[in-house]
């Protein structure tokens, strides 16, 4: 399942809310993104066949809930970027950020801790 950047904005609002109606999602997404109501409704509808969200009828409207978790989506996105840009390898990614001056002292310490935990089998 591949969620577009626009669809991910709707999902972010749905993850934040836990559950929401179309009106709730329109309120949360349309103004900050400068989108019309119809655009948000289209994005909501595109997420159903992907299995990213569910819908339960409540009278004349639907209540939506995320099926795809934020962690699942994040794993898909990061894996895709890693594969496309760095052949699936993490070391070249870290090296790239290091060469670009994007790693802070705190980032380096956190990476050291992650590597230690990995080496310790945690």
C-alpha positions in Angstrom: 0.0 0.0 0.0 1.4 3.3 -1.1 -0.1 6.4 0.5 0.6 9.7 -1.3 1.8 12.8 0.6 -1.7 14.3 0.4 -3.3 11.1 1.7 -0.8 11.0 4.5 -2.0 14.5 5.7 -5.5 13.1 6.1 -4.1 10.0 7.9 -2.0 12.2 10.3 -5.2 14.0 11.3 -7.0 10.6 11.7 -4.1 9.2 13.8 -4.2 12.3 16.0 -7.9 12.1 16.5 -8.1 8.3 16.8 -11.5 8.4 15.1 -13.2 11.2 13.2 -16.0 12.1 10.8 -15.4 13.6 7.4 -16.3 17.0 8.8 -13.7 16.6 11.6 -11.0 15.7 9.0 -12.0 18.5 6.7 -11.7 21.0 9.6 -8.3 19.5 10.6 -6.8 19.3 7.1 -8.5 21.7 4.6 -7.4 25.0 6.0 -3.8 24.3 6.9 -3.2 22.6 3.5 -5.3 25.2 1.6 -7.5 22.5 0.2 -11.2 22.5 -0.6 -13.7 20.3 1.1 -14.0 18.2 -2.1 -10.3 17.5 -2.1 -10.3 16.2 1.5 -13.4 14.0 0.8 -11.6 12.5 -2.3 -8.5 11.8 -0.2 -10.7 10.2 2.5 -12.4 8.0 -0.1 -9.1 6.9 -1.6 -7.8 5.6 1.7 -10.6 3.0 2.1 -9.6 0.6 -0.8 -6.0 0.8 0.4 -7.0 -0.6 3.8 -5.6 2.5 5.6 -8.9 3.4 7.3 -12.2 1.9 8.2 -15.7 3.4 8.1 -18.7 2.8 10.3 -22.0 4.3 9.5 -23.5 6.6 12.1 -26.9 7.8 11.0 -26.3 9.9 7.9 -22.5 10.1 8.2 -19.5 7.8 8.7 -17.0 7.6 11.5 -13.5 6.8 10.3 -10.8 5.0 12.2 -7.2 4.2 11.1 -6.5 0.6 10.2 -2.9 1.4 9.2 -1.0 2.5 12.3 1.4 5.4 12.2 4.3 3.1 13.0 3.4 0.8 10.1 3.2 3.8 7.8 6.5 5.2 9.1 8.2 1.9 8.5 6.9 1.8 5.0 8.0 5.3 4.2 11.5 5.0 5.8 12.1 1.6 4.1 11.1 3.1 0.7 13.4 6.1 1.1 16.3 3.9 2.3 15.8 1.5 -0.6 15.4 4.2 -3.3 18.2 6.5 -2.1 20.8 4.3 -0.4 20.2 0.7 -1.7 18.6 -0.3 1.6 21.7 0.5 3.6 21.6 2.6 6.7 25.3 3.5 6.9 25.4 5.5 3.7 22.3 7.4 4.9 24.0 8.4 8.2 27.2 9.2 6.2 25.2 11.5 3.9 23.7 13.4 6.9 27.1 13.6 8.5 28.7 15.0 5.3 25.9 17.6 5.0 26.5 18.8 8.5 23.0 17.6 9.6 24.1 15.5 12.5 24.2 17.2 15.9 26.3 16.1 18.8 23.0 14.8 20.4 22.3 12.8 17.2 25.7 11.2 17.4 25.2 10.3 21.0 21.8 8.8 20.3 23.3 6.8 17.4 26.1 5.5 19.7 23.5 4.4 22.2 21.5 2.6 19.5 24.6 0.8 18.3 25.5 -0.2 21.8 22.0 -1.5 22.4 22.2 -3.4 19.1 25.5 -4.9 20.0 24.2 -5.9 23.5 21.2 -7.7 21.8 18.6 -5.4 23.1 
